[in-house]
Amino acid sequence: MEVVENIVDYHSMAGMVDFADPKFWAAAAISSCVGFLAPLPYNSCATAKVWLSMPLAHAAMRVLDPLFPTVRSHEPFWNLED
């Protein structure tokens, strides 16, 4: 992400940094957008793997819940009434 952002910023401004130049701010905005879009394919694949594995984890919890009732107990572990 940073590498792509820096490459776009360097090539659009030729390495010049002038805070008073509107071209610098336009190049910064464009490079920020490109830097945001660059990792999206990897992030979407990684997130999809997590979301696809969740039903399996929930099914495993339903199977294991009777074996380990204290793990997913709906009662709080503290008792304020004692």
N, C-alpha and C positions, 0 to 999 in steps of 0.2 A: 504494500500500500504506500509506504513512504517512498520507496524507490520510484514507483510510477509517478507519484506526485512530484517528486523532485526532478525527474526527467522532463515532465511536461512543463514545469515551471522554468527549468533551465533553458529548454529549447524555445519557449515562447518569449522569454525576456533576454536570451543570450547571456545569462549569468549576471545581468545588471540588476541591482536593487536600488530603486529610487522611489521612496515612499510618497513623493509628490506626484508621481506619474500615474495617471489613471490606467494606463496599460498594465502597470504592475499589479494593481488591484484586480483588474479583469483576469490577468493570468493567474493570480492567486485563487480567485473564485473558480476558474476552470480547472486548475490543478487539484483543488480540493474536491470538486465533483468527480473528477477522474480517479482520484485516490479513494473516494468512497465506493465507486463502481468496480474498481479492480478486484477486491477480494470477494465480491458477491458470489461468484460461482462456487468457490471453495466453501464459503460460509453456508450457502444454501444446501450443499451436499452434506456438510457436517451436521447441520441442524436437522436435515431430513433423516439422517441415521439415528439421531437421538429420538426424534418423534416417532419413527417407525419401531424403535425398540421399546417404547413405552407400553403398548398393549401387552407385550410379552412379559414385562416386569409386573404389570397389574395382574395378569393371569397367575404368575408365580406367587404373588402376594395372596391371592384368593386361595390358592392351594395350600400355602404354608401357614396361613392364618390360624387354622384350628390346631396346628402343631405347636405354634408359639403364640399363645394368646396375649402374653404380656407385651409383645413387640408392638402390636397395633391396637392396644387397648384404648377405648374411648374415655376411660376414666383418667383423671389427672394423677400423676405420680405422688402428689402431695395431698394430704387430707387435712383440711382446715377445721374439721369438726372434732377432732380428737384433742 
